């Protein structure tokens, strides 16, 4: 079968596209420009790469037609962020695909209530990203159940892997936090450091997409969390990273309004978004229905990413 992967050279596609090729799919990777994947793999030599500027094509009303013309029985959309974008693509693909897979986010839930959060719990998303992704998911599932459109939604957590900076124990993306922990220096955390983050390795997300393809009957018309087996508290995360580097953690805890004054506005906003959500999601449904078995814990996934920062970006070069 032919699989069309929209956003194929990004975080997830780096692992998903080779997995599809190795499973015997004919693969077309669609991206805005010909960027290399984060990690090389010989399977990419067998992949057809197509450049489409999604925003421009959607403005012209042609994106869905262009994707349909590629002739994929499977379409995997990794970069859809608005309900209008989703509706446009679904309208073009009705009756033309055997399986449509959408990449969502665990932020469709908003703040955690009962944890670990189940897919069926009431949702209260906030922020443009979370509310738009929740609306996309509701539209796709309604279309699947009402009209038989073969949609599946996979909701990853904070995606990590070698090649990019992971979400750090302070809830933002400045790699200096990892450096300070590695050197045994003091790191401040907001509040009591008990808010949670929930990572997932990009390879495990790719695995979940493959599991959904292999379990069509269980996957269609359903949504699934795709995260590591357990979330991390900011405090536990910081302590574990420090000790991984052979250091005892030196952590201080500050009230939010005090803590935010010590970081940039961008870092404060990122941290607020993460601690206000404090995700902690269950993977029981994906395990039971799709046989999803994540290879990485949250810490293992982050450690692989940080090791890449040390080796390739010189995170500790001045030590």
Protein Blocks (a to p, Z undefined) as FASTA:
>chain_A
ZZddehklmmklmmmmmmmmmnopacddddfbdcddfbdcfklmmpccddddfklmmmno
pmmmmmmmnopabdcdfbbcbfklmmmmmmmmgokafbdcddddfklnopafbdcddfkb
ccddehjklmmmmmmmmmmmmmmmmnopacddddddddddehiacddfkopabfklmmmm
mnopacddehjlpaccddddfklmmmmmmmmmmmmmlmgopacddddfbdcdfklmmmmm
mmmnopacddddddfklmmmmpcfklmmmmmmmmmnopaddfklmmmmnopacfbdfklm
mmmmmmmmmmmnommmmZZ
